[in-house]
Amino acid sequence: MSRRSRPEWDDAGQVSAMVVVMVAGLFLFAGLVLDGGLALAGKVRAADTAQEAARAACQAVDLEYLRSTQELRLDEPRARAAAQARVSAAGDSGTVHITADTATVEVTHRQPMQILSLIGISTLTTRAQASAHIERGTTTPWDEGAL
């Protein structure tokens, strides 16, 4: 029996190294796709929460001021509390800025990463801002042409 001699440029094991690199690349790509989708969802959630909180704040109309002056104005402590409660209920943090007739809310959302956390990226922080403005309804008795 003759033994086959191996050439000096033996490539045994090179396919294994290539497979390891390819699997690592695919794993990283899967992480970017999955966690990238989660990051986009987190941004949308932050925007939704900011919009909801701003609208909630605009429900806190100062009724005594409205009845005495027939002008719209937010009750600042109630509006701030309503907006902050909405942000907190969503599990996020944020800041609320109230003017006479406008509520502006900035929400910070921390989205946990699923696959990228294995390489040290545990969360992604997204921010969104929204404003709401109170408007007079069209059926109030003090509008021109009403009753």
N, C-alpha and C positions, 0 to 999 in steps of 0.2 A: 504494500500500500504506500502510495506516495502522499506525503502531506503537502497541502497547499501552503505556500508561504505568503504571508501578508506583505503588501507593499509598505514602504516606510511612511507613506502619506495616508495611513489608515483613517477612515472617516467614521469609525464606530463611535456611537454616542452623539454625533452631531445632530441627528434627527431629534433626539430627546431634548437637546438644548433649544432647538427651533420650536418644538412643541411647547415647551415651558414659556418661551417668550410670546408665542402666539396666544396661549391660554391667558397669560397675564394681560396682554393687550385686549383680548376680548372681555375679560373681567372688568378692566378699567372702562372700556366702552359701555358695557352693560351698566356700570355704576353711573356713568355720565348720563345715560339715557334715563334710567330710573330716578336718580336723584335730581337730574335736571327737570324732569316732569314734576317731581315733588316741590322743587324750588318755584316753578311757575305756579303751581297750585297754591303755594304759600303766599306768593305775591297777590294772587287773586283774592285769597282769603283776607289778607291785610286790607286790600282795597274795599272789599265788601264790608268788613268790620268798621272801617273809617266812615263809609257812607251811612251805614246803619246808625252809628253813634252820632253823627252830625244831624241826621234826621230826628233821632230821639231827643237830642238837645233842643231842636226847634219846636218840639211839642210843649216845652216849658215856657209858654207865653205869660208875660206879666199881665194878668187879667184886670187887676185894679187900675193899672196904668192905661190899659186899652179902653176900659169903660170911662175913665175920666178924660182922656185926651183923644180917644178914637185913633190912636197911633199904635203901631205894633212895636213891641220891645220884648226881648227875652228876659226872663227872671234868671239872672246870671248864676246864683248858687244852685238852683234847681236844674238849670240847663247843663251846668258843668257836672253835677252829680249824675244826671241821666246818661250823659255821654260816657263818663268814666265807668259807670256801672255796665254799660254795653260792651266797652272794651275789655273790662275785667271778666265779664261773663264768657267772652270768647277765648280767654286764657292768654291774652296779649297785654302789652303795655302801650301807653300812649300819652300824648299831651292834648289838652283841650284849650282852645282860645275862643272866648266869647266876646263879641261886640254887641252893640245894641240889637241888631237884627240878623246876625250871621254867626254860625257856629263852625269852627274849623277844627278838625280832628286829625292828628297824625298818629298812626298806629305802627308799632314795631312788632313784627312777628318773627319768632325763631322757629325755623323748620328743621326738625331732626333729619339727618341723613341716614340712609339705610346701608348702602354698600360703601360709599366713600368714607364712612366712619371707620372702616377697617384700615384706612391709610391716614387717619388723623383728622379728617374733616368731619366733625361730629354734628355741627349745626350750620345753617345758613340763615343770616338775618336779612329780612326784607322790610321795607318801609313803604307806607302809602299814606296819602293825604287826601282828605275830602272836605268840602264845605257845603253847608246848606243855608238857605236864606228863607226867612219866614215871609209869607205873602198874605195879603188880605184876600179873603174869599170873595166871591162874586155875589153872594146872597146875604151879606150883612146889611142890617137896616140903615146904616149910615152911608152906604154907597149912593152915589148920585143915581137917580132913576129907580131906586129900590123903594118899595112901599111908599 
